[in-house]
Amino acid sequence: TVTTEIYSWGSGTNYQLGTGNADLQKSPCKLDALQGSYIKLTSASKFHSVAVTGRGEIYTWGFGRSGRLGHPDFDIHR
């Protein structure tokens, strides 16, 4: 059996939890945006997070200023 669900909790101030909002998440919440993807690796930090799928796709979200997320607009990504 392969689990394809990722949960996050804590401060979402910079959308770093991946839940789509900046609220405090007191209990684990499933990240619906990654549902159905086989996530091989995750890394979460204070301001941003990353997930890598089994097919090598990379997803980033959170505080993206100064190019932290690799997105062209260098801003916050939900």
C-alpha positions in Angstrom: 0.0 0.0 0.0 1.3 3.5 -0.9 0.1 6.5 1.0 -0.4 9.6 -1.1 -1.5 12.0 1.6 0.5 14.8 3.2 -0.6 16.7 6.3 0.7 20.0 7.8 0.0 22.0 10.9 1.3 25.1 12.7 1.7 28.7 11.7 0.5 29.4 8.1 1.5 33.1 8.1 3.3 32.9 4.8 1.1 30.1 3.3 4.0 27.7 4.1 1.5 25.0 5.2 0.1 24.4 1.8 -3.5 24.7 3.0 -4.3 27.8 0.9 -4.7 30.1 3.8 -2.5 32.0 6.3 -4.3 30.7 9.4 -2.9 28.9 12.4 -3.6 25.2 11.9 -3.8 23.6 15.3 -4.3 20.0 14.2 -3.0 18.1 11.1 -4.7 19.1 7.9 -4.5 17.1 4.6 -3.0 19.0 1.6 -5.7 18.5 -1.0 -3.5 20.1 -3.8 -1.2 17.1 -3.7 -3.9 14.5 -3.5 -3.3 11.6 -5.9 0.4 12.4 -6.3 3.0 9.9 -5.1 5.1 12.1 -2.9 8.6 10.7 -2.5 10.2 13.5 -0.5 9.1 16.5 1.5 10.9 19.3 3.3 9.2 21.9 5.5 10.8 25.0 7.0 9.8 28.1 8.8 8.8 30.1 5.7 8.4 27.6 2.8 8.0 23.9 1.9 8.9 21.5 -0.9 7.5 18.2 -2.2 9.1 16.0 -4.8 6.9 13.3 -6.6 8.1 9.9 -7.7 8.1 11.2 -11.2 10.5 14.0 -10.3 8.0 16.8 -10.2 8.8 19.5 -7.7 6.2 21.5 -5.8 7.0 24.6 -3.7 4.9 26.9 -1.6 5.2 29.6 1.0 7.2 32.8 1.3 9.0 33.1 -2.1 10.7 36.5 -1.9 14.2 36.6 -3.2 13.6 33.5 -5.3 13.4 31.0 -2.5 10.7 28.9 -4.2 12.0 29.1 -7.8 8.9 30.8 -9.1 9.4 33.7 -11.5 7.5 36.3 -9.6 9.4 35.9 -6.3 6.3 36.3 -4.1 4.1 34.3 -1.7 2.6 31.2 -3.3 -0.5 29.4 -1.9 
